[in-house]
Amino acid sequence: LLLTCASSKFKLKQIHAFSIRHGVPLNNSDMGKHLIFTIVSLSGPMSYAHQIFSQIQNPNIFTWNTMIRGYAESENPRPAIDIYHKMHIYSIEPDTHTYPFLLKAIAKLMAVREGEKVHSIAVRNGYESLVFVQNTLVHMYAACGHAESAHKLFQLMPERNLVTWNSVINGFALNGRPNEALTLYREMGLEGVEPDGFTMVSLLTACAELGALALGRRAHVYMLKVGLNENLHAANALLDLYAKCGGIRDTQKVFDEMGERSVVSWTSLIVGLAVNGFGKESLELFKELERQGLMPSEITFVGVLYACSHCGMVDEGFAYFKRMKEEFNIVPKIEHYGCMVDLLGRAGLVKKAHEFILNMPLQPNAVIWRTLLGACTTHGHLALGEVARAQLVRLEPKHSGDYVLLSNLYASEGRWSDVQNVRRRMLREGVRKTPGHSLVELGNCVHEFIMGDRSHPQSEDIYAMLAEITKLLKLEGYVPRTSNVLADIEEEEKETALSYHSEKIAIAFMLNNTPPGTPIRVVKNLRVCADCHLAIKLISKVFDREIVVRDRSRFHHFKDGFCSCR
């Protein structure tokens, strides 16, 4: 009875001490199990619970399950699996409550092989048909990145509830399959299942990945209608959606209207402003976060350093990097070092960027060297570019983008024989360029285009518009940058190849299908090449359209012939 009254860890320890003084032994099964249950319920230290557990003679299944649950909900879930294995050593048979707790720990650890073993045992023991066991199995596979396995299990379930739908939708949303996540969300609606805050987080994550702003807006309207905008996790996902779709005004509006904000909320806006080209505003918001007395996270500093990089604020970037370590006790990760290399590279300080890499306490990865190679290409630093390329050959020899960057660097120096050597090396090594694809949203559909794509029903109209675009751009003085084409073909063929890049096809499709003045948003899986960047700037001017392109590197807001990145 006393244990049920314990409302804090301090009171719990007082009761524990009282029981010891009055001769109630820890090896008393009832006393021990209630102590452990209370510790776990109060999120107390698992070392304390484990100490008590080790002194109980013949703990019952309730006590074993409570220990597994406690570790599963802790920051160190690994012992949950160890305790489960001990159950078998002591011939304790798991029950229906063992598996959900255990699978939660396995999901946190992403230990899918262990999860598959537990799945087999659950089937053998006849527990797989229970909805709450099935739900945790679906969640486990999804959390471990095995969305297909989660979906197969989901399809076999005779009974599904909201938790089931949330697990499988989230699995697809977080594992790079946003289209499947949206399809399942629609199916869920057809079955009459009402979404909750968790559903909206997954839906908005999928929309953000696809750049599906219109669908995201409809989700926002639904959230306002049912009051889910007050759900902090859903509101944070909404911030992320608008930021990743280039709708920075909407991002700011959602942030301003939030009744409750976490560091995640502040970070979402800081990063969103930075990647959309509003570096100074991003840094001002960080200063406001400090004035509010909030503690920034390591991700917050990624946004801050990114903002400094894109504003050319080298000294300020190094000052923030120093403060992160010394004032906030945040140990820099590889992403922070990458931001610093980018900061120096964008400022044209290529030699300093190289020195910074050599003095890093962490082993530089391919992204670090690729950032340096990109800076060398931009600023024409051939010698260091070849150094960076040599490191990339060692780390990621099959990455086609590195060959393209090196080829562009040689082309900028007029070393055409070296350009051809790069192409021949690609062929010899069997390196293929990653196919570029671009996504645009129209109505209720997301349309995907690849380079030279003629599979779309409107293909004839799209290519007619592309021809019109090329004609109008040339009147504006546009000269295609054919050095970006590595293929050994005639100049005219190179111009044609450039005009059929996926983002140009996507923009032509949107020009054909949207009223004049409508903004166009494109999501591309690769960096926009120099030729497409120049062409889209001119398209924004000639057709009087705002065009937002999210590529692998950043956002480009094109308007009136200018881009936010330059």
N, C-alpha and C positions, 0 to 999 in steps of 0.2 A: 504493500500500500504506500509506504514511504517513497519507494522508487517511482511510482506513478505520479507523485507530486513534484519530482525533481524538474525544475524549469530551467536550470542552467547547469553548465559543467561544474561550476564551483559547488552548487548545492548537491550535485550527484556525488562529488568526492567527499563532502561532509557526511552524507548518508552512508557511503562506503566505509568511511573511518568509524562511524558510529556502530555499524554492524560488526566490524572487527573487534572493537572494544567490548562489545556485548556477546562475543563468542559465537557469532554466526559465521561458520567457515565458508571460504570461497569455493571449496569443492562441493558445497551443497548445490545440486543441479538447478533447483528453482532460483536460488539466490543469484547464482552465476548467470543464468540465462536472462534474468530480468536486468541485471547490471549491464550486460552486453547490449541488450536491446535498447536500453535507455541511452547508453553511450552513442550507439549508432543513430538513434532517433534525434539526438542533439548534435549530430555531426562532430562528435568528440574525437580525440586522437585514437587512431586504430591501434597504436602501440599499447595503449592502456587497455583497450578491449582484448587485444591478443594476450596480454599478460594474464588477465582474468581467465580467458578461454583455456590457456595452457594448464591452469590449475584445477579445472573442472574434471571430475571423474565421470566418464561415460556421458559426454554431452549428447543431448537428443538432437533430432533433425532440425528442430526449430532453432537451436543454438548454432548449428553448422550453417544453416541458411542465413541467419542474421550476420554471421561473420563474412560470408560471401557477399551479402548485400552491402555491408559496411565498406569493404574494400572496393567493390564495384562502383560505389558512389564517391570514393576518395580520389585524390590526385595520383595515387599509386595503385592501380587495379590489379597488377600482376599477382599479388598474394591470393586473390580470389580463386585463381586457377590452381594455385598450389594447395589451397584448402580443399578444393573439389577433389584433387588427386588423393589427398590424405583420407577423404571419406571412403574411397575405394580400398585403401590400405586397411582401414579399420572396419571394413565390410558394412559401412553405413549406406543404405540404399537412398539415392536422391528421390525427392518427391516432386510434385508439380510446381512447387515454388522455387526449387533449386535452379531450374533452367533459366527462367527470366533474369534472375540476378546474375547468374554465371555468364549468360550471353551478353548482358550489358557490359560486363568487364571485358569480354572478348572483343566486342565492338569498339570499345575505347582503345584497346591495344592493336586493333586491326589484325588480329591473329586468326585469319580466315581458316587456316588448316586445323587449328584447335577447334574452331567453330564447326567445321564439317564433321569432326569426330563426335562432338557433343550432339549435333543434329542426328547422326546415326544412332547414338545411344538413346536419344529421346524417342526416335521412331521405334526402336527395339522394345522400349519400355511402355509403348503405347500412349505417350504424352503428346505426340505431334499434332493430334487432332484438336487439342485444346486451343482456343482462339488466342489466349494470352501468351502461350508458348509459341504459336505460329507467328504472332506479331513480333516477338523478340527475335525470332529467326530471320524474318524479313528485314528487320532493322539491322541485325548483325551483318547480313550479306551486303546490304546497301552501304553501311558505314565502312565496310572493308573494301569498297570499290567494286564489288561484284553485283552490279545492278541487274544484270541478266538473270543471275541465280535468284535474286530477290523477286524479280518479276515472275519467273517460272513458278516459284512457291506461291506467290500471290494469286496467280491464275488457277492454281489447284485448290485454293481455299474455298470451301463451300459457304463459309460465313466470314464476312469482312466488316470491320467497323472503321471509324474515323482514324484510329491509330494505325490500322493496316494501310489505308490509303496514304496517310501522311508519310509513312516509312518508305513506301515504294516511290512515291512522287519525289520525295527528298533525295532518294538514292539516285534517280536519274538526273535531277537538277544539279547535284554536287559532283557527278561523275562525267560531266561533259556531254550529256545527252538531253539538252533542254527541250527539244521537240517532243521526245517521248514523255517528258514530264508534263508538258502542256496537254498532250493527247490524253493522258491519264486523268488530269484535272477535269477535262471536259467529260470523260466517262463517269467520273465521280459525281459530277453535277447531274448527269442523266439518270444515275441510280438514286438520286434524291438525298445524297449525303451532304450536309451543310459544312462548309469549310470553317476552320478555326484559325487562330493566330499562327500555329505551326504550318498549316496549309499555305497561308498567305506568304510566309517567309520563303517556302519552297517555290511557289508560283512566281514571286517577284525575283527570286534568284535566277530562275529559268528565263524570265523576260529580260533581265539585265544581260544575261549571256548572249541572247539573240538580238538585243537592241530593239525589242518589241515594245516600244513606248506606248502605243495606243492601247494594247492589251494591259500593260502596266497601269495606265490611267484608269481603265475600267475597274481593275482590281482596287485601286485607290478609292474610287467612288463607292465600291461595295464596302470597303473598310469603314468609310465615313458613315455609311448607312447603318451598319450593325455595331458600330462602336469599337471596331478593332484597331482604329487609329490610335487608341490609348494603349494598345499592347506595345511595349517598348521594343521587343525583338522585331515585330512586324513593321513598326515605324522606322527602325534602323534599316531594315531591308528595303523599305520605300526610298530612303535617302540614297542607298546604294544603287537602286534602279535608276533614279533620275540622273545621278552623277554619271553612271556608265552609259546612259543614253545621250549624254551631252546636254541634258536639260538642267543647267546649273541654276537657273532662276527658280525652277520648281524645287530643286534640292534645298535652296536657301529658304523657300517658303515653308516647306515641310519642317525644316529645322526650327524656324521661328515659331511655328504653331505647336511644337511638341510641349506637352505639359511636364514631361519628365525626360531628362537627357542623361545618357551615360557617356563615359569616355569614348565608347564605340560611336556614339552619335556625333560627337565633336570630331573624331578622327575621320569618319565618313565624309563630312563636309570639308575638312582640311585637305584630305587626299583628293576629293572630287574637284575642289577649286584648283588644286595644283595641276592635276592631269588635264584639265580643260583649259589651261593657259592663264588662269587667274592667280599667278604666283604671289603677288603682293597681297591680295585679299586673303589668300591662304595663310600667309605669315601673320597678318593682322588678327585673324581668327585664333591662331595659336597663342598670341599674346593675350587675347581675351580669355582663353582657356586657363592661362596662368593666373590672370587676375581673379578668376572664379575659384582659385585654389585647388583645381583638379590636377591629378597626376597623369601626364601623358604616357602612352604605351610605346612600345618599340615600333608599332605600325604608325602611330602618330608621327614619329620622327622620320619614317620613310616619306610621308607626305611633305613634311617640312623641308627635308633635304632635296626632294624632287622639285619643290617650289623654288628653292634657291638656285637649283641647276637651270631651270627654264627661265629664270629671270636674270641669269648671268651674275648672281650675287655670290662670288667665290669666297670672299672674306667672311660674309655672314654665314655661309654654309659650313665653313670650318669652325666658326664660333658655336653654331648649334651642335655640330658633331662633338665638340669638346664638352659642351654643357650636358649633352646626353649621357656621356660617360661619367663626368665628375660631379654634376649636380643631381642627376636623376638616377645614377647607378645602373644605367642600362648598358649592358655589354653589347657592343655593335655586332650585328650579324652580317652575313655575306651581302644581304640586300642593302645595308647601310653603306658598306664599302663600295658596292656597285654604284650607288647614288653619288658618292664622292668622285669616283672615276669619271662618271658622266658629267658631273659639275665642272671638273677640270677640262675634260675633252670638249664640251660645248663652248667653253671659253677660249678654246684654241691653245690651251696649255698642255699640249700633247706630251711633251717630255716630262712635265711634272706629274701627269697622270701615270706615265710609265714608272716613274720613281715611286709614286704612291703605291702602285701594285707590288713592286719589289719589296717594299717595306711593310706590307700588310702582315699582321700576325696570323691571319687565316690563309689557307691555301687558295689562291685565286681559281675560280671555276671558269667554265667556258663563257658564261655571260659576261664576266669581268673583261676577259680578253676580247670578246666580240664588241663590247662597248668601246674599247680602245681602238680596235680595227675600224669601227664606224667613224670615230673621231679622226683617225688618220685619213680616211677616205674623204671626209668633209673638208679637212684642212690641208690635204695634199702632202702628208708626211709619209713618204714611201718606205723609208728604211724601217721605221717603227711599225708600220703596217705589216711588213714582212715578218718582223719579230712576233707580232700578235698572231699572225696567220700560222706560224710555226708551232706556237703553243696550242692553237685550235686544232691543228692536224693531230697533235698528240692526244688531246682531250675528246674531241668529237670529229673524227675524220670524215664522217659522212654527212655533215651538216651543209646543205646546199647553199644556204644564205651566205656563208663565209666565202665561198668561191665567187659569188656575185659581188660581194663587197670588194674583194681583192681585184676582181676584173674591172670594176668601176674605178678603183684607185689607179690601176695601170692605164686605163683609158684616159683618165684626167691628165696623165703625164705623157699621153701620146705614144705609149709603148704597146702598139697593136699586136706585135708578135707575142708579147707576154699575155695579152688578152686571149689570143688563140691557144697559147700553151695551157692556160687555165681551163679553157673549154675542153681541150684534149685530155687533160688530167681528170676532169669530171667524168668523161666517157670511159677512160681507162679504169678508174676506181669504181665505176658503176654508181656514181652519185647522181641522183635525180632531183630536180628542183621540186620543192614542196608545192603542190598545186594551190594556186591562190583561189580563194572563193570569197564572195561578198554576199551579205544578207541585207535585204531591205524589207520593211513591213508595209503592206498595203491592205487596208480593210482588216479582215480577221486572219490574214495569212502572212507568213514570213516566206519571201521568195529568195532562193539561193541561186547564184550564178557563178560559173567557173570561167576561166579564160577561154575565149572562142566559143562560148556556150551557144548552141542552136537548138537546145531541147525544149525551150519554153514555147508555149502555144502562140505567143506574140512575137516570135523570133524575127519574122519578116519586118514588122514595124520597128522593132528595136534596132535592127541593123540599118534601116533607113534613117532613123534618128541619129545613129552613130556617124553615118556619112554626112548628115547635115551639121552635126557638132564639129566634125573635123574641118568642114568647109568654112564655117563661121569663125572657128578659132584661128585658122590660117589668115583670115582677113584681119585678125587682131595682132598678127605678127608671130603666131605660134610656130615654132620649129621643133618637130619631134626629136627627143633626145635618144637617138638610136644606139648610142654607146651602151645603153642599159640592156640591149639584146645581145646575148652571148652566141646565138646561133650563127653559123657561117652561111648567111644568105644575103641576097641583094638588098640595097638600101631601101627600095620600095617595099620589099617584103617585110623588112624590119619595121617600117612605119605602120604597115597593116597589123603586124603582131602587137605593136604598142596600143593601137586603137581598140584592140579586142581584149584588153585587160579587164578582169572581172568587175572592178569598181566602175569602169566607164560603161560597161553593159548595164550594170545595176542603175546607174544614174540616168542612162538613156531610157530605161524602162520606167523610172519614176517621172521623168519629164513627159513621157507619153501618157501617163495615167493619173497625174495630179494637176489641179488647177494652177495657173500662174501664181507665183509668189509663195507657194507652199514649201516649207522647209523640207529638205531631203536628208535622211539619216542613213548612213551606210556603216556596216560592221565588216571589217576585213580581217582575215586570219594572219596575214603577213604585213610587213611594213609597206606603206605606199611608196612606189618607186618615184624617182625624181621627175620622170616624164609625166606620170599621172598627177603628181602634186602640182606641176606647172599647168597642166591641162584643166584640172578642177578649179584652180584659181580663176582661170579665164572663163570657164563655164559659169561660175557664180556671177561673174560680171555680165557676160553676154545674155544669159537667161534670167538675170535678176533673181537669183535664188540663194538662200542661205543653205549651205551644204555642210553637214557635220559628218566627218569620217573618223571612226574609231579603228585604228589599226593595232598591230601587236605592240607598238611602242607607246602611243599616246593618242590624244584627240587632236583633230584638225578642224577648226571652225573657219570655213571659207565664206567670205562675203565681200561683194564689190571688188573682186579681183585680188583680195588679200587673204592671208592665212594667219591664224592666231599664233602659229609656231614660229613665224618669222616677221 
